[in-house]
Amino acid sequence: MSRRRKSSRQQQRVDQSGITRMQIGLVAGIAVIMVVAFIVLSQTGGGQPATQAQPADSAAAGEEGSVEQGEFAGIDLSVIPSEPTEAGEPALGDSDAPVTIVEYSDYQCPHCSNFNLTVLPEVIKNYVTAGKVRHVHKNAAILGEESQWAAMAALCAADQGHFWEYNELLFEKQQGRNSGAFARENLKQYAADLGLDTETFNQCLDDNKYASKVVEETAEAKSRGVEGTPSFFVNDEFVGGSLPFEQMKEIIDKQLEAAS
């Protein structure tokens, strides 16, 4: 599914993610404006651009991108601890695991999609299910308003205990930046396709319940030196870019050895 290549950390931060330092630097300046805009727009009847794409037909969407409930990338989530962190971030794995991976991700970033659909399942199968790694997801929504909306929607799905299924579906539905794939009506349709309580989900999204949390996590990413997505902290070690599983494995094994 992915093309695997080795590159320098500098290339991973810029070439792989396609995100520039300037884009992240702008986040802090516009964060407050975006939160206010979310609230104002929702109160005036929407918040979507007038030219956004229309939601996909329900049957077609369910057939193309449905995810079986209780699974992520074919992995049975019922056998894996999935309690969120104390701050409420979605997490997979034992909270006492010797290695914690914190991922900063944007739902419109193609390299984030590559990691979540191809590399993360291998990390889960080889380390999370064995109690060696806990994986924590955080948002660095830096590619525009649809990144913000998608991140908010994923957290609304988390309220119903289905973050990981929804997270996977978002990356499968990813298209060009701010092209309508993550317009609010589409995000609501994706929740319906997964069988979520749509009334509760839609209210969560319309109320912009998690707008400020998404902004805070994005600002946190910048404060930690994140210059592109995806970026990771494997315990205290920074890792930039979507690495092949073999390289991620080397980093995890090194941290496990240090923790033993």
C-alpha positions as CSV (number, residue, x, y, z in Angstrom):
1,M,0.0,0.0,0.0
2,S,2.9,2.4,0.6
3,R,6.2,3.1,-1.0
4,R,9.0,2.6,1.6
5,R,12.1,4.7,1.3
6,K,14.9,5.7,3.7
7,S,15.8,9.3,4.0
8,S,17.4,11.8,6.4
9,R,15.5,13.2,9.3
10,Q,15.5,16.6,7.6
11,Q,13.9,15.1,4.5
12,Q,11.4,13.3,6.6
13,R,10.3,16.5,8.3
14,V,9.9,18.5,5.1
15,D,9.8,16.2,2.0
16,Q,7.8,13.4,3.6
17,S,5.2,15.5,5.3
18,G,4.9,18.3,2.8
19,I,4.4,20.6,5.8
20,T,6.6,23.7,6.1
21,R,7.8,25.4,9.3
22,M,5.8,28.5,8.2
23,Q,2.5,26.5,8.1
24,I,3.0,25.4,11.7
25,G,4.1,28.9,12.8
26,L,0.8,30.3,11.5
27,V,-1.2,28.0,13.7
28,A,-0.6,29.8,16.9
29,G,-1.5,33.1,15.4
30,I,-4.8,32.0,13.9
31,A,-5.9,29.5,16.6
32,V,-8.1,31.9,18.6
33,I,-9.7,33.3,15.4
34,M,-10.5,29.8,14.2
35,V,-12.2,28.7,17.4
36,V,-14.3,31.9,17.3
37,A,-15.1,31.3,13.7
38,F,-16.3,27.7,14.4
39,I,-18.7,28.9,17.0
40,V,-20.0,31.9,15.0
41,L,-20.5,29.8,11.8
42,S,-22.2,27.0,13.6
43,Q,-24.7,29.5,15.1
44,T,-25.5,31.0,11.7
45,G,-26.3,27.7,10.1
46,G,-23.4,25.6,9.2
47,G,-19.7,26.4,8.9
48,Q,-19.1,24.7,5.6
49,P,-17.8,26.6,2.5
50,A,-20.5,27.1,-0.1
51,T,-18.5,25.2,-2.6
52,Q,-17.9,22.1,-0.5
53,A,-18.5,18.6,-2.0
54,Q,-21.8,17.0,-1.3
55,P,-21.8,13.9,1.0
56,A,-21.4,10.6,-0.7
57,D,-24.4,8.4,-1.2
58,S,-25.0,6.4,2.0
59,A,-25.0,3.0,0.4
60,A,-21.9,3.7,-1.7
61,A,-20.0,5.2,1.2
62,G,-20.8,2.3,3.4
63,E,-19.8,-0.2,0.7
64,E,-16.5,1.6,-0.1
65,G,-15.2,2.6,3.3
66,S,-17.0,0.7,6.0
67,V,-15.0,-0.5,8.9
68,E,-16.2,-3.4,11.0
69,Q,-17.2,-2.3,14.5
70,G,-14.6,-3.0,17.2
71,E,-11.7,-3.4,14.8
72,F,-8.8,-1.3,13.6
73,A,-7.0,-2.5,10.4
74,G,-8.5,-5.9,11.0
75,I,-7.3,-6.0,14.7
76,D,-9.8,-6.9,17.4
77,L,-9.8,-3.9,19.7
78,S,-11.7,-5.8,22.4
79,V,-8.5,-7.6,23.4
80,I,-6.4,-4.4,23.7
81,P,-6.6,-1.8,26.6
82,S,-8.0,1.3,25.1
83,E,-8.5,3.7,28.0
84,P,-7.7,7.3,27.0
85,T,-5.0,9.3,28.6
86,E,-5.7,11.5,31.7
87,A,-5.9,14.4,29.3
88,G,-8.5,12.6,27.2
89,E,-6.3,11.6,24.2
90,P,-7.3,8.3,22.4
91,A,-4.8,5.6,23.3
92,L,-4.2,1.9,22.6
93,G,-2.2,-0.3,24.9
94,D,-1.4,-0.8,28.6
95,S,-0.8,2.5,30.4
96,D,2.1,0.8,32.2
97,A,3.8,-0.2,28.9
98,P,7.6,0.6,29.0
99,V,7.4,2.5,25.8
100,T,4.8,5.2,24.9
101,I,4.5,6.5,21.3
102,V,2.8,9.9,21.0
103,E,1.8,10.7,17.4
104,Y,1.0,14.2,16.1
105,S,-1.1,13.8,13.0
106,D,-3.2,15.7,10.5
107,Y,-6.1,13.9,8.7
108,Q,-5.3,15.6,5.4
109,C,-1.6,14.6,5.5
110,P,-0.9,11.7,3.1
111,H,2.1,10.5,5.1
112,C,-0.1,10.4,8.2
113,S,-2.5,8.2,6.2
114,N,0.4,6.0,5.2
115,F,1.5,5.5,8.8
116,N,-1.9,4.8,10.2
117,L,-3.0,2.4,7.5
118,T,0.3,0.4,7.0
119,V,2.8,1.0,9.8
120,L,0.6,1.5,12.9
121,P,-1.1,-1.9,12.5
122,E,2.3,-3.6,12.5
123,V,3.2,-1.7,15.7
124,I,0.0,-2.8,17.3
125,K,0.3,-6.5,16.3
126,N,4.0,-6.7,17.3
127,Y,4.2,-4.5,20.4
128,V,0.9,-3.1,21.6
129,T,-0.9,-6.4,22.0
130,A,2.2,-7.7,23.9
131,G,1.9,-4.9,26.4
132,K,5.2,-3.4,25.4
133,V,4.0,-0.2,23.7
134,R,1.2,2.3,24.3
135,H,0.2,4.4,21.3
136,V,-1.4,7.9,21.9
137,H,-2.9,9.9,19.1
138,K,-2.8,13.8,19.2
139,N,-3.8,16.3,16.6
140,A,-1.6,18.7,14.7
141,A,-4.3,20.1,12.4
142,I,-2.3,22.5,10.3
143,L,-3.6,22.0,6.7
144,G,-6.8,24.0,6.9
145,E,-10.3,24.0,8.2
146,E,-11.1,20.5,7.1
147,S,-8.2,19.2,9.1
148,Q,-9.8,21.0,12.1
149,W,-13.2,19.6,11.4
150,A,-12.0,16.0,10.9
151,A,-10.0,16.1,14.2
152,M,-13.1,17.4,16.0
153,A,-15.2,14.6,14.4
154,A,-12.8,11.9,15.4
155,L,-13.0,13.1,19.0
156,C,-16.8,13.1,18.8
157,A,-16.5,9.4,17.7
158,A,-14.2,8.8,20.7
159,D,-17.1,9.9,22.9
160,Q,-18.9,6.8,21.7
161,G,-15.9,4.5,22.1
162,H,-15.2,4.3,18.4
163,F,-12.2,6.6,17.8
164,W,-10.0,4.0,16.1
165,E,-12.6,2.8,13.6
166,Y,-13.4,6.4,12.7
167,N,-9.8,7.4,12.6
168,E,-9.1,4.6,10.0
169,L,-12.1,5.6,7.9
170,L,-11.0,9.2,7.8
171,F,-7.6,8.2,6.4
172,E,-9.2,5.9,3.9
173,K,-11.5,8.8,2.7
174,Q,-8.6,11.3,2.5
175,Q,-8.5,13.4,-0.7
176,G,-6.9,16.7,-1.8
177,R,-6.5,19.4,0.9
178,N,-9.8,21.1,1.7
179,S,-11.5,19.6,-1.3
180,G,-14.7,18.6,0.6
181,A,-13.9,15.1,1.7
182,F,-14.0,16.3,5.3
183,A,-16.9,18.8,5.0
184,R,-19.1,18.6,8.0
185,E,-21.9,16.8,6.3
186,N,-19.5,14.1,5.0
187,L,-18.1,13.7,8.5
188,K,-21.6,13.1,9.7
189,Q,-22.2,10.5,7.0
190,Y,-19.1,8.6,7.9
191,A,-20.4,8.4,11.5
192,A,-23.7,7.0,10.1
193,D,-21.7,4.5,8.0
194,L,-20.0,3.2,11.1
195,G,-23.3,2.8,12.9
196,L,-22.7,5.5,15.5
197,D,-25.5,7.4,17.3
198,T,-25.8,10.1,14.7
199,E,-28.0,12.4,16.8
200,T,-25.3,12.5,19.5
201,F,-22.4,12.7,17.0
202,N,-24.0,15.5,15.0
203,Q,-24.7,17.5,18.1
204,C,-21.1,17.1,19.2
205,L,-19.8,18.3,15.8
206,D,-22.3,21.1,15.4
207,D,-21.5,22.4,18.9
208,N,-17.8,22.5,18.1
209,K,-17.3,20.6,21.3
210,Y,-13.6,19.8,20.6
211,A,-12.6,22.9,18.7
212,S,-10.5,24.3,21.5
213,K,-8.9,20.9,22.3
214,V,-7.7,20.5,18.6
215,V,-6.2,24.0,18.7
216,E,-4.5,23.3,22.0
217,E,-3.0,20.0,20.7
218,T,-1.8,21.7,17.5
219,A,-0.1,24.5,19.6
220,E,1.4,21.9,21.9
221,A,2.9,20.1,18.8
222,K,4.6,23.4,17.8
223,S,5.9,24.0,21.3
224,R,7.5,20.5,21.3
225,G,9.4,21.3,18.1
226,V,7.2,19.5,15.6
227,E,7.8,20.9,12.2
228,G,5.7,18.4,10.1
229,T,3.3,15.6,10.2
230,P,3.3,12.8,11.2
231,S,5.8,13.4,14.0
232,F,6.3,11.1,17.0
233,F,7.8,11.0,20.5
234,V,8.9,7.4,21.3
235,N,9.4,7.9,25.0
236,D,11.7,11.0,24.8
237,E,13.0,10.3,21.3
238,F,11.7,12.6,18.6
239,V,11.0,10.9,15.2
240,G,9.9,12.9,12.2
241,G,8.1,11.5,9.2
242,S,6.3,8.2,8.3
243,L,9.1,5.7,8.7
244,P,8.8,2.1,7.4
245,F,8.0,-0.4,10.1
246,E,11.5,-1.8,10.0
247,Q,12.9,1.6,11.1
248,M,10.2,2.2,13.6
249,K,10.9,-1.2,15.0
250,E,14.6,-0.4,15.6
251,I,13.6,2.8,17.5
252,I,11.1,0.9,19.6
253,D,13.5,-1.9,20.4
254,K,16.2,0.6,21.4
255,Q,13.7,2.2,23.9
256,L,12.6,-1.2,25.2
257,E,16.2,-2.1,25.9
258,A,16.8,1.2,27.6
259,A,13.8,0.6,29.8
260,S,14.7,-2.9,30.8
